[in-house]
């Protein structure tokens, strides 16, 4: 019996010839990423609960401060100092203020064929480069950090066969929100979501990251894409070579297969308070907003900033709207400066922030108050996600978010 991409990566990590869904295997983890959301808890367990604390391979560890940058309170400052000091003491690769963890990982580390644990649920973004990325908690992270190994229950795989091309003014963000709405927030629980088909050739690396990143919002264990020339070109442009490039076998077993015509996708918004509560953006048009956010590990890349800046050129942010623009990394920020995008945003009245998670994380920059409404390119719209528990978060593409910031109400680009 053939294997899926997910099964092949796990087989490689387990050092066996074949695996199947439902098996449990001990695996060698290729890389371990952690951010300031929980690393201080891992450090406490390492220091206080282990009889013989040690790190199996420090070269596998990458620690990134991105959730509260700069720190927003003495408590946050203390937890980040703990992380900073531990990383310095043990020689762990450490990034602070350089961007969102998943963007940094994609720019600098992720390679096809790898099995990567991240102490953040959106680690599934790494599937855009054909890597099995999955989020884990502090205990699993610590075990892998100390032993270099872990265990994995081999997931079933749902395949999405993409055909056609997204229409003008429709984006990968609209596609993945459509898929989540179709299968539901529990539709891929502990399964791999695999994307293949001729339609993949029309999707950039930024598109692919956006799609894989949000798959956890359908409950997925991971998301995976075949490695093609687009992925290899991205990898080589960032100075890396693949470890292993996998495709699913013709006789691989899938729990479900969906055929999706990209040409049928329209601009989408996810309404409060669930990511699968989606509708065509036009149905939400006219909803007044207080704040708009363009950024995050899902839509803070240069391609997204180009979309926003193009819409803002010669226009102004609505006087009653706060528009936060947050590049996903320093590299993105620097490119946006070179291209004049930052100047366009600032001249239009947007607030340009340093690279970090910002209001997507909802605990520092841009927190919204009681009764306020945010439209966001962030990853989640749960109740209280971006501030007060009685606030409202809509999710949409960079184009829809920017158009809404201009209009002062939810709008698509063609409504400007």
C-alpha positions in Angstrom: 0.0 0.0 0.0 1.3 3.5 -0.9 1.9 6.3 1.5 0.9 9.9 1.7 3.3 12.8 2.1 2.7 12.9 5.9 3.3 9.2 6.2 6.6 9.4 4.2 7.9 12.2 6.4 7.1 10.2 9.6 8.6 7.0 8.1 11.8 9.0 7.4 11.8 10.4 11.0 11.1 7.0 12.5 13.8 5.3 10.4 11.3 2.7 9.0 10.3 1.8 5.5 6.6 2.2 5.8 3.9 3.6 8.2 0.1 3.8 8.0 -2.5 6.0 9.6 -3.2 5.0 13.2 0.4 3.7 13.9 2.4 5.2 16.7 6.1 5.7 16.1 9.0 7.1 17.9 10.6 9.8 15.7 13.7 11.9 15.5 12.7 15.6 15.5 14.6 17.7 13.0 13.9 21.1 14.5 12.3 22.6 17.6 10.9 26.2 17.6 9.5 28.0 20.6 8.4 31.6 21.2 7.8 33.8 24.2 4.2 32.7 24.6 5.3 29.6 26.6 9.1 29.2 26.6 9.3 30.4 30.2 7.2 27.5 31.3 9.5 25.1 29.4 12.5 26.6 31.2 10.9 26.2 34.6 10.2 22.5 33.9 13.8 22.1 32.7 15.3 23.7 35.7 13.0 22.4 38.4 11.6 19.0 37.3 14.5 17.2 35.6 17.0 15.1 37.5 19.6 15.4 34.8 18.8 18.4 32.7 20.5 18.6 29.3 19.8 19.4 25.7 20.1 16.6 23.2 21.2 18.9 20.2 21.2 22.6 20.7 21.6 23.1 17.0 18.0 21.9 16.5 16.5 24.7 18.8 15.3 28.1 17.6 13.8 30.5 20.1 11.9 33.6 19.0 10.5 36.5 21.0 7.5 37.8 18.9 4.3 37.8 20.9 4.8 40.9 23.0 7.5 43.0 21.4 8.5 45.3 23.0 7.4 43.8 26.3 4.1 45.2 27.6 4.5 44.7 31.4 7.1 43.9 34.1 5.7 40.3 34.1 6.3 39.9 30.4 9.8 41.5 30.7 10.7 38.9 33.3 9.6 36.0 31.3 11.4 37.3 28.2 14.5 37.8 30.2 14.4 34.3 31.5 14.2 33.1 27.8 16.9 35.4 26.7 19.3 34.4 29.5 18.7 30.7 29.0 19.3 30.9 25.3 22.5 32.8 25.8 23.7 30.3 28.5 23.1 27.3 26.3 23.9 28.7 22.9 20.4 28.5 21.4 19.6 30.3 18.2 17.7 33.3 19.5 15.7 36.1 17.7 14.1 39.1 19.3 12.2 41.8 17.5 13.1 40.4 14.1 9.6 39.1 13.3 6.9 36.6 13.8 8.2 33.1 14.6 6.7 31.3 11.6 7.9 33.9 9.1 11.5 33.7 10.5 11.4 29.9 10.4 10.3 30.0 6.7 12.9 32.5 5.8 15.8 30.9 7.6 15.3 27.3 8.6 12.4 25.1 7.2 13.4 22.4 4.7 11.3 19.9 2.8 11.0 16.5 4.4 11.7 17.7 7.9 9.6 16.9 11.0 9.4 20.1 13.1 7.8 20.7 16.5 6.8 24.2 17.3 5.4 25.5 20.6 2.7 27.3 18.6 -0.4 25.9 16.9 0.3 27.6 13.5 3.5 25.6 13.0 1.6 23.8 10.3 2.6 26.7 8.0 5.8 24.9 7.3 3.9 22.5 5.0 4.2 25.1 2.3 7.8 23.9 2.0 6.9 20.2 2.3 7.8 19.9 5.9 5.6 18.2 8.6 5.2 21.1 11.1 3.0 20.6 14.1 2.2 22.5 17.3 3.0 20.9 20.6 2.7 21.8 24.3 5.5 22.6 26.8 5.8 19.0 28.0 6.1 17.5 24.6 8.5 20.2 23.6 10.7 19.7 26.7 10.8 15.9 26.1 12.0 16.4 22.5 14.4 19.1 23.6 16.0 16.8 26.1 15.9 13.5 24.1 15.8 14.7 20.5 12.9 12.3 20.0 9.2 12.1 20.5 6.2 10.0 19.4 3.7 10.6 16.7 0.4 9.0 16.0 0.3 8.8 12.2 -2.6 11.0 11.0 -5.1 10.2 8.3 -4.8 12.6 5.3 -7.5 14.7 3.6 -6.5 15.6 0.0 -7.5 18.9 -1.7 -7.1 18.8 -5.4 -6.8 22.4 -6.7 -7.6 23.3 -10.3 -7.9 26.6 -12.2 -6.8 30.0 -11.0 -8.0 32.5 -8.4 -10.0 35.3 -10.0 -8.6 38.9 -10.0 -9.1 40.4 -6.5 -9.4 37.0 -4.8 -6.6 35.7 -2.6 -5.3 32.5 -1.0 -6.7 33.8 2.3 -10.2 33.6 0.7 -9.5 30.1 -0.5 -8.5 28.7 2.9 -11.3 30.5 4.7 -13.7 28.9 2.1 -12.2 25.5 2.8 -12.5 25.9 6.6 -16.1 27.0 6.2 -16.8 24.0 4.0 -15.3 21.3 6.3 -15.8 23.0 9.6 -13.6 23.8 12.5 -13.5 20.1 13.4 -13.4 18.9 9.9 -9.7 17.9 9.9 -9.2 17.0 13.6 -5.8 15.3 14.0 -5.5 14.8 10.2 -3.1 16.1 7.6 -4.5 18.4 5.0 -2.6 17.8 1.7 -2.8 20.3 -1.3 -2.0 19.2 -4.8 -3.1 19.7 -8.4 -2.6 22.0 -11.4 -3.9 24.9 -9.4 -0.9 24.8 -7.2 1.2 26.2 -10.0 -0.7 29.5 -9.8 0.0 30.0 -6.1 3.1 31.8 -4.8 5.0 30.8 -1.8 3.2 33.6 0.2 -0.1 32.1 -0.9 1.0 28.6 0.1 2.2 29.8 3.6 -1.2 31.5 4.1 -3.1 28.3 3.2 -1.0 25.9 5.4 -0.9 28.3 8.3 -4.6 28.4 8.8 -5.2 24.6 8.5 -5.0 24.2 12.3 -8.3 26.3 12.3 -9.9 23.2 10.8 -8.3 21.0 13.5 -5.5 19.7 11.3 -2.4 18.1 12.8 -0.4 19.4 9.9 -0.7 20.7 6.4 1.4 19.6 3.4 2.1 20.6 -0.2 4.2 18.8 -2.8 7.6 20.5 -3.4 7.7 21.9 -6.9 9.9 24.5 -8.7 8.2 27.4 -6.9 9.1 25.9 -3.5 12.6 25.0 -4.6 13.3 28.4 -6.0 12.2 30.0 -2.7 14.4 27.6 -0.8 17.5 28.3 -2.9 16.9 32.0 -2.8 17.2 31.7 1.0 20.4 29.6 0.8 19.0 26.2 1.6 18.6 22.8 -0.1 15.8 20.2 0.5 16.4 17.2 2.8 13.7 15.1 1.0 10.9 15.9 -1.4 7.9 13.7 -1.1 4.7 13.2 -3.1 1.9 10.9 -2.2 1.9 7.5 -4.0 -0.9 6.8 -6.5 -2.3 4.1 -4.3 -2.1 6.1 -1.0 -5.2 6.1 1.1 -7.0 9.3 1.9 -9.8 9.8 4.4 -11.5 12.2 2.0 -10.7 14.0 -1.3 -12.1 17.4 -2.3 -11.9 18.9 -5.8 -11.7 22.7 -5.6 -11.9 25.0 -8.6 -10.0 28.1 -7.7 -12.0 30.1 -10.2 -15.1 29.6 -8.0 -13.6 31.3 -4.9 -14.9 34.8 -3.9 -13.8 37.3 -1.3 -14.7 35.9 2.1 -14.9 37.1 5.7 -15.1 34.9 8.8 -17.6 36.5 11.2 -17.4 36.5 15.0 -16.6 34.3 16.9 -15.4 31.3 14.9 -13.1 30.9 12.0 -15.5 28.6 10.2 -18.4 31.1 10.5 -17.7 32.4 6.9 -19.7 34.2 4.3 -19.0 36.1 1.1 -17.5 39.4 2.0 -20.4 41.2 0.3 -22.9 39.8 2.8 -21.0 41.5 5.7 -20.5 44.8 3.8 -21.5 47.9 5.7 -20.6 46.5 9.1 -18.9 49.5 10.9 -15.4 48.9 12.1 -13.2 50.6 14.6 -9.8 49.0 13.7 -8.2 47.2 10.9 -5.1 45.0 11.0 -2.8 44.0 8.2 -0.1 41.6 9.4 0.5 38.3 11.3 2.2 35.1 10.3 -0.7 34.5 7.9 -0.7 37.8 5.9 2.2 40.0 6.9 4.5 39.3 3.9 5.6 41.7 1.3 2.9 40.4 -1.2 0.2 41.4 1.3 1.7 44.8 2.0 1.8 45.4 -1.7 -1.9 44.7 -2.0 -2.7 47.0 0.8 -0.4 49.8 -0.4 -1.8 49.6 -3.9 -5.3 50.2 -2.6 -4.3 53.0 -0.3 -2.3 54.9 -2.9 -3.9 58.3 -3.2 -6.5 57.5 -0.5 -6.8 58.0 3.2 -7.7 55.7 6.1 -11.2 56.5 7.4 -10.9 59.1 10.2 -12.7 56.9 12.7 -10.6 53.8 12.0 -7.2 52.8 13.4 -5.3 50.9 10.7 -2.4 48.9 12.0 0.2 47.7 9.5 2.7 45.2 10.9 5.3 43.5 8.6 5.9 39.9 9.5 9.7 40.2 9.7 12.5 42.7 9.4 13.2 41.4 5.9 9.7 42.2 4.9 9.8 45.6 6.6 13.1 46.5 4.8 11.7 45.5 1.5 8.6 47.5 2.1 10.7 50.5 2.8 12.7 50.0 -0.4 9.5 49.8 -2.4 8.0 52.9 -0.8 5.1 50.9 0.7 5.8 52.2 4.3 5.6 55.8 3.1 2.3 55.0 1.3 0.8 53.6 4.4 2.0 56.4 6.6 0.8 59.1 4.2 -2.6 57.5 4.2 -2.8 57.6 8.0 -2.0 54.0 8.9 0.0 53.2 12.0 3.1 51.1 11.0 4.4 48.9 13.8 7.5 46.9 14.4 7.5 43.2 13.2 5.7 41.1 15.8 2.4 39.3 16.4 0.6 42.5 17.4 -3.2 42.5 17.7 -3.5 39.0 16.2 -2.2 37.9 19.6 -4.4 40.5 21.3 -2.4 41.2 24.4 -0.4 44.3 23.5 -0.6 46.4 20.4 -3.9 47.5 19.1 -6.1 45.8 21.8 -9.8 46.7 21.1 -12.3 47.7 23.7 -15.8 46.8 24.7 -18.2 46.8 21.8 -15.5 47.6 19.2 -15.0 45.8 15.9 -11.8 44.7 14.3 -11.3 43.4 10.8 -8.0 41.5 10.6 -5.7 39.3 8.6 -4.8 37.6 11.8 -5.3 33.9 12.5 -8.3 33.8 14.9 -11.5 35.6 15.7 -12.5 33.9 19.0 -14.4 35.8 21.6 -11.9 38.1 23.4 -9.1 37.2 21.0 -8.1 40.8 20.3 -9.1 42.5 23.6 -12.3 42.9 25.5 -14.5 39.8 25.7 -17.4 41.8 24.3 -15.6 42.9 21.2 -15.9 41.5 17.6 -13.3 40.2 15.2 -13.8 39.6 11.5 -11.1 37.8 9.4 -10.5 38.7 5.8 -7.8 39.1 3.1 -5.3 42.0 2.9 -7.4 43.6 0.2 -10.7 43.4 2.1 -9.1 44.6 5.3 -7.5 47.6 3.6 -10.7 48.5 1.7 -12.5 48.3 5.0 -10.0 50.6 6.6 -10.6 53.2 3.9 -14.4 52.9 3.9 -14.8 52.7 7.7 -17.0 49.6 7.3 -16.5 46.2 5.8 -15.9 46.5 2.1 -14.2 44.7 -0.7 -11.7 46.4 -3.1 -14.2 46.7 -5.9 -16.4 48.8 -3.6 -13.9 51.6 -3.4 
